[in-house]
Amino acid sequence: MDFALSEEQTAIFDMAHAFGQEQIAPHAQTWEKAGTIPKDLWPRIAELGFGGLYVSEEGGGSGLTRLDATLVFEALSMACPSVAAFLSIHNMCAKMLDTFASDDLKGRIMDDVLSMKTVLAYCLTEPGSGSDAAALKTRAERTNEGYRLNGTKAFISGGGYSDAYICMVRTADGGAAGVSTVYVEDGTAGLSFGAPEDKMGWRSQPTAQVQFDDCNIPAGNLVGEEGNGFKYAMMGLDGGRLNIAACSLGAAQTALTATLNYMGERQAFGKSIDQFQGLQFRLADMETELQAARTFLRQAAWKLDTGAPDATKFCAMAKKFVTETGSKVVDQCLQLHGGYGYLADYGIEKLVRDLRIHQILEGTNEIMRVIVSRDMLAKR
């Protein structure tokens, strides 16, 4: 096995890291306090090809592998996991459109999607359906012109901020088989938003309910075929889970690097605290855990790229393991900073807050355990 990155992959990581450190990191805390990410950031990111990371080259995207994409999100999250995760959501939506949308719909929207003049949001979760996503109730009734939408989506990153919404809606009864996917543009009559959510972390990402009240869209805004929307939504989640894991990994690496530097400067009992063996052991444990997480994540991405039959299982395991490792590491980094770690100026407490949500979204880590155990039992 060759665990080394190729020259091209190293260049991808370095490009994303440089952009993050120059264009995102200096502003991360300001954007968090403002509760929003400036819209002009996204076209600059798109200039690097990051608006369609795994959109096919034929479709105008970068055509990267899922492993390549994890490198981008790991690098960007070293600057701010909230910003990096928001970009992951846009890319998941862009890939769904590239794969399943009609040529007419793609012809109308994809240029702006890839340039990120159009920022996309993913609308699956509802107030009464989270882990049981197939129980969604937002309905899309047929009209002479297309569909009339009624219902509410909850916890939507980019709600009231994004330019268009990829929405899973019910076109028929029957659980997952009755779900379809539609494209709803901002400004459509009947589309409205709840108040911005006051969140523990990811505070630079505007998050709100998305509401449909007799919201009419044309028939051409159906993505793919009626009844296949739940399948489309689930197909995007394996890659989304890898991306969120990568965001945990990059943020935890930043916290560990900052902690290593801090411990070399902080004096206690006549010497720097990095000279105490007990604290050195903590550093060694965190480094070991992060390296294990990185290897596991890249193995799962490789399986997804190669179409391995156990790719979904490995994506679930990697998501669980890496997000829990990331949260554990940033929490330990805060502890090693002592009281300073609790202060916003040092940036560690922000990472603790930002990474906590990673164990919940893209499927809770409890659901990841269900996926893994079901696979094990089926093969027994």
VMD Tcl script that draws the C-alpha trace (Angstrom):
set ca {
  {0.00 0.00 0.00}
  {1.15 3.50 -0.84}
  {-0.06 5.99 1.76}
  {1.70 8.98 0.18}
  {-0.23 11.74 -1.54}
  {0.55 12.35 -5.20}
  {2.18 15.60 -6.30}
  {-1.18 16.78 -7.61}
  {-2.92 15.97 -4.31}
  {-0.23 17.77 -2.35}
  {-0.69 20.79 -4.61}
  {-4.46 20.70 -4.06}
  {-3.98 20.64 -0.29}
  {-1.38 23.42 -0.37}
  {-3.58 25.64 -2.56}
  {-6.58 25.21 -0.27}
  {-4.47 25.74 2.84}
  {-2.89 28.92 1.49}
  {-6.26 30.35 0.53}
  {-7.69 29.51 3.95}
  {-4.84 31.08 5.86}
  {-4.86 34.23 3.74}
  {-8.56 34.78 3.04}
  {-10.46 33.04 5.86}
  {-8.41 32.62 9.06}
  {-7.83 36.37 9.69}
  {-11.60 36.99 9.54}
  {-13.04 33.84 11.15}
  {-13.79 35.36 14.53}
  {-15.18 38.55 12.99}
  {-17.54 36.54 10.80}
  {-18.60 34.47 13.78}
  {-19.56 37.60 15.71}
  {-21.39 38.99 12.69}
  {-23.26 35.71 12.22}
  {-22.61 35.57 8.50}
  {-20.01 34.86 5.83}
  {-19.51 37.63 3.25}
  {-21.05 36.56 -0.05}
  {-18.04 37.81 -1.99}
  {-15.91 35.04 -0.49}
  {-17.60 32.32 -2.54}
  {-16.71 33.50 -6.07}
  {-13.11 33.78 -4.91}
  {-13.22 30.19 -3.68}
  {-14.87 29.15 -6.95}
  {-11.96 30.62 -8.91}
  {-9.89 27.77 -7.45}
  {-12.38 25.24 -8.82}
  {-13.90 24.62 -5.40}
  {-17.48 25.45 -6.45}
  {-17.80 22.07 -8.16}
  {-15.12 19.88 -6.64}
  {-16.55 16.59 -7.84}
  {-18.83 17.87 -10.55}
  {-17.67 16.15 -13.73}
  {-15.22 17.91 -16.00}
  {-17.76 17.50 -18.81}
  {-20.19 19.44 -16.65}
  {-17.69 22.23 -16.08}
  {-16.51 21.08 -12.65}
  {-13.14 20.07 -11.29}
  {-13.85 16.33 -11.46}
  {-11.86 15.57 -8.32}
  {-12.04 12.33 -6.40}
  {-13.62 12.13 -2.96}
  {-10.15 11.69 -1.50}
  {-9.04 14.88 -3.23}
  {-12.07 16.68 -1.80}
  {-11.26 15.60 1.75}
  {-7.88 17.27 1.33}
  {-9.59 20.54 0.39}
  {-11.90 20.44 3.41}
  {-9.15 19.41 5.80}
  {-7.03 22.33 4.59}
  {-9.82 24.93 4.66}
  {-11.04 23.84 8.09}
  {-7.59 24.64 9.46}
  {-8.74 28.23 8.92}
  {-12.40 27.82 9.95}
  {-14.46 24.61 10.06}
  {-17.71 26.57 9.85}
  {-16.77 28.08 6.48}
  {-15.33 24.82 5.18}
  {-18.45 22.86 6.15}
  {-20.69 25.37 4.40}
  {-18.70 24.84 1.21}
  {-19.18 21.09 1.63}
  {-22.95 21.53 1.60}
  {-22.82 23.56 -1.62}
  {-20.68 20.89 -3.25}
  {-23.00 18.07 -2.19}
  {-25.87 19.93 -3.85}
  {-23.84 20.71 -6.98}
  {-22.96 17.03 -7.40}
  {-26.64 16.04 -7.08}
  {-27.55 18.49 -9.83}
  {-24.69 17.40 -12.09}
  {-25.66 13.74 -11.71}
  {-29.45 13.83 -11.76}
  {-30.79 17.14 -13.11}
  {-32.11 17.41 -16.65}
  {-29.97 18.98 -19.35}
  {-32.40 21.89 -19.47}
  {-32.15 22.57 -15.74}
  {-28.38 22.25 -15.78}
  {-28.19 24.57 -18.75}
  {-30.11 27.20 -16.82}
  {-28.28 27.07 -13.50}
  {-24.95 25.22 -13.47}
  {-22.70 28.03 -14.71}
  {-23.75 30.18 -11.77}
  {-23.58 27.21 -9.37}
  {-19.98 26.45 -10.35}
  {-18.93 30.11 -10.17}
  {-20.81 30.31 -6.83}
  {-22.84 33.27 -7.94}
  {-25.53 30.83 -6.86}
  {-24.85 29.38 -3.41}
  {-26.83 26.21 -2.70}
  {-28.48 24.87 0.46}
  {-29.55 21.27 1.19}
  {-33.06 20.87 2.62}
  {-33.85 17.42 4.00}
  {-34.39 17.69 7.77}
  {-37.76 18.79 9.14}
  {-38.96 19.69 12.64}
  {-40.38 16.17 13.03}
  {-37.95 14.14 10.91}
  {-34.24 14.13 11.56}
  {-32.64 10.69 11.70}
  {-35.88 9.25 10.29}
  {-35.55 11.40 7.20}
  {-37.94 9.29 5.09}
  {-40.76 10.49 7.36}
  {-40.57 14.00 5.89}
  {-43.93 15.70 5.32}
  {-43.24 18.71 3.09}
  {-45.51 18.10 0.11}
  {-45.22 18.96 -3.56}
  {-48.59 18.73 -5.31}
  {-48.82 18.64 -9.08}
  {-50.20 21.75 -10.80}
  {-50.70 22.61 -14.45}
  {-47.37 24.45 -14.43}
  {-45.33 22.26 -12.08}
  {-45.53 21.81 -8.30}
  {-47.01 23.61 -5.31}
  {-44.92 23.18 -2.14}
  {-46.16 23.32 1.44}
  {-44.17 22.46 4.58}
  {-41.17 23.41 6.68}
  {-37.52 22.40 6.69}
  {-35.45 22.80 9.87}
  {-31.80 23.43 10.77}
  {-30.97 24.53 7.23}
  {-27.47 25.93 6.81}
  {-27.86 28.93 4.56}
  {-31.58 29.35 5.25}
  {-32.40 32.91 4.19}
  {-28.83 33.35 2.92}
  {-28.46 30.96 0.01}
  {-29.51 31.66 -3.56}
  {-31.26 28.34 -4.19}
  {-32.45 25.32 -2.22}
  {-32.21 21.62 -3.10}
  {-35.30 20.27 -1.36}
  {-36.53 16.77 -0.67}
  {-40.32 16.81 -0.81}
  {-43.18 14.31 -0.76}
  {-44.86 13.79 -4.14}
  {-46.61 10.58 -3.03}
  {-47.30 8.56 0.08}
  {-45.25 5.49 0.89}
  {-42.21 6.54 2.84}
  {-38.93 6.88 0.98}
  {-40.50 5.81 -2.32}
  {-42.71 8.90 -2.31}
  {-39.92 11.45 -1.99}
  {-38.70 13.62 -4.87}
  {-36.07 16.36 -5.21}
  {-36.80 19.87 -6.46}
  {-34.82 23.05 -7.05}
  {-36.27 26.22 -5.47}
  {-34.78 29.63 -6.22}
  {-34.58 32.36 -3.63}
  {-37.27 34.96 -4.18}
  {-39.88 32.43 -5.28}
  {-43.32 33.47 -4.06}
  {-44.34 31.41 -1.04}
  {-40.76 30.77 0.07}
  {-39.90 32.30 3.45}
  {-37.56 31.76 6.37}
  {-37.63 31.57 10.13}
  {-35.55 33.75 12.41}
  {-31.81 32.98 12.44}
  {-31.04 30.22 14.92}
  {-28.86 31.13 17.91}
  {-26.39 28.23 17.86}
  {-23.59 26.88 20.04}
  {-21.15 26.69 17.13}
  {-20.97 27.25 13.38}
  {-22.09 30.76 14.27}
  {-20.77 32.31 11.06}
  {-23.15 30.08 9.10}
  {-26.65 31.57 8.93}
  {-29.07 28.79 9.90}
  {-32.87 29.02 9.77}
  {-36.06 27.18 9.00}
  {-37.11 27.18 5.34}
  {-40.86 27.47 4.88}
  {-43.08 26.77 1.88}
  {-46.59 28.24 1.76}
  {-48.22 27.56 -1.61}
  {-44.78 27.93 -3.17}
  {-45.12 27.29 -6.90}
  {-42.19 26.07 -9.00}
  {-42.08 25.02 -12.66}
  {-42.07 21.35 -13.65}
  {-38.56 21.80 -15.03}
  {-37.27 22.33 -11.49}
  {-37.79 18.66 -10.67}
  {-34.36 17.08 -10.19}
  {-34.23 13.65 -11.81}
  {-37.33 11.49 -11.58}
  {-40.28 11.59 -9.23}
  {-39.94 9.08 -6.39}
  {-36.14 8.92 -6.52}
  {-35.42 11.94 -4.34}
  {-34.65 10.02 -1.18}
  {-32.16 7.86 -3.06}
  {-30.51 11.00 -4.44}
  {-30.32 12.51 -0.97}
  {-28.74 9.40 0.53}
  {-26.22 9.02 -2.30}
  {-24.80 12.41 -1.43}
  {-24.39 11.60 2.25}
  {-21.44 9.19 2.01}
  {-19.29 11.95 0.58}
  {-20.77 14.53 2.92}
  {-19.81 12.38 5.88}
  {-16.23 12.23 4.67}
  {-16.15 16.00 4.22}
  {-17.45 16.68 7.73}
  {-14.90 14.24 9.11}
  {-12.20 16.12 7.19}
  {-13.42 19.38 8.72}
  {-13.03 17.88 12.20}
  {-9.57 16.63 11.31}
  {-8.29 19.96 10.01}
  {-9.67 21.97 12.90}
  {-8.23 19.53 15.45}
  {-4.85 19.72 13.74}
  {-4.91 23.50 14.02}
  {-5.76 23.24 17.72}
  {-2.95 20.76 18.33}
  {-0.40 22.91 16.49}
  {-1.46 25.98 18.49}
  {-1.25 23.98 21.72}
  {2.22 22.73 20.92}
  {3.38 26.31 20.38}
  {1.60 27.57 23.49}
  {3.17 24.88 25.69}
  {6.63 25.91 24.53}
  {5.97 29.47 25.69}
  {3.95 28.96 28.86}
  {6.11 28.79 32.00}
  {5.24 26.97 35.22}
  {7.49 26.00 38.13}
  {10.53 27.41 36.38}
  {10.23 25.71 32.98}
  {7.99 25.59 29.93}
  {5.06 23.24 30.41}
  {6.06 21.13 27.40}
  {8.87 19.78 29.59}
  {6.49 17.98 31.94}
  {6.32 14.32 30.99}
  {2.66 13.92 31.87}
  {1.75 16.69 29.43}
  {4.09 15.26 26.79}
  {2.11 12.03 27.02}
  {-1.06 13.97 26.23}
  {0.59 15.48 23.16}
  {1.70 12.03 22.01}
  {-1.80 10.60 22.47}
  {-3.40 13.40 20.47}
  {-0.88 13.09 17.67}
  {-1.43 9.33 17.51}
  {-5.20 9.71 17.45}
  {-5.14 12.36 14.72}
  {-2.80 10.33 12.53}
  {-5.04 7.27 12.95}
  {-8.08 9.37 12.09}
  {-6.39 10.78 8.98}
  {-5.44 7.32 7.73}
  {-8.92 5.94 8.37}
  {-10.58 8.89 6.62}
  {-8.42 8.51 3.52}
  {-9.06 4.77 3.40}
  {-12.82 5.38 3.48}
  {-12.51 8.02 0.74}
  {-10.49 5.56 -1.37}
  {-13.21 2.95 -0.95}
  {-15.88 5.41 -2.06}
  {-13.80 6.44 -5.07}
  {-13.21 2.83 -6.14}
  {-16.80 1.75 -5.64}
  {-15.95 -0.79 -2.95}
  {-19.04 -2.72 -1.77}
  {-18.34 -1.76 1.85}
  {-17.79 1.94 1.09}
  {-20.94 3.10 2.92}
  {-19.92 1.17 6.02}
  {-16.43 2.65 5.96}
  {-17.75 6.18 5.39}
  {-20.01 5.73 8.42}
  {-17.16 4.37 10.57}
  {-14.82 7.15 9.47}
  {-17.42 9.82 10.15}
  {-18.02 8.49 13.65}
  {-14.37 7.92 14.51}
  {-12.91 11.11 13.06}
  {-15.57 13.50 14.38}
  {-15.33 12.03 17.88}
  {-11.53 12.12 17.74}
  {-11.60 15.74 16.56}
  {-13.86 16.81 19.41}
  {-11.76 14.92 21.94}
  {-8.55 16.53 20.70}
  {-9.83 20.12 20.68}
  {-11.25 19.64 24.17}
  {-7.86 18.41 25.39}
  {-6.18 21.35 23.67}
  {-8.45 23.73 25.56}
  {-7.50 21.97 28.80}
  {-3.79 22.31 28.06}
  {-4.27 26.04 27.45}
  {-5.72 26.34 30.95}
  {-7.79 29.45 31.53}
  {-6.51 31.00 28.32}
  {-8.17 28.23 26.33}
  {-11.52 29.43 27.61}
  {-10.96 32.90 26.16}
  {-12.14 33.70 22.64}
  {-8.87 35.44 21.77}
  {-7.01 32.14 21.59}
  {-9.47 30.56 19.16}
  {-9.58 27.15 20.86}
  {-13.01 27.51 22.46}
  {-14.45 28.34 19.01}
  {-13.15 25.05 17.66}
  {-14.65 23.16 20.61}
  {-18.03 24.70 19.81}
  {-17.77 24.34 16.03}
  {-16.81 20.67 16.07}
  {-19.54 19.50 18.41}
  {-22.19 19.62 15.67}
  {-20.16 17.27 13.47}
  {-21.30 14.33 15.59}
  {-24.93 15.22 14.82}
  {-25.24 16.30 11.19}
  {-24.83 14.20 8.04}
  {-26.42 11.44 10.12}
  {-25.87 11.32 13.87}
  {-23.06 9.15 15.14}
  {-25.73 6.88 16.59}
  {-27.03 6.35 13.06}
  {-23.46 5.66 11.93}
  {-23.38 2.83 14.47}
  {-26.67 1.50 13.10}
  {-25.26 1.46 9.55}
  {-22.13 -0.38 10.66}
  {-23.89 -2.93 12.86}
  {-26.53 -3.71 10.23}
  {-23.81 -4.38 7.71}
  {-22.04 -6.67 10.18}
  {-25.22 -8.59 10.97}
  {-26.17 -8.96 7.32}
  {-22.82 -10.57 6.56}
  {-22.82 -12.87 9.58}
}
mol new
graphics top color blue
foreach p $ca { graphics top sphere $p radius 0.5 }
foreach p [lrange $ca 0 end-1] q [lrange $ca 1 end] { graphics top cylinder $p $q radius 0.2 }
display resetview
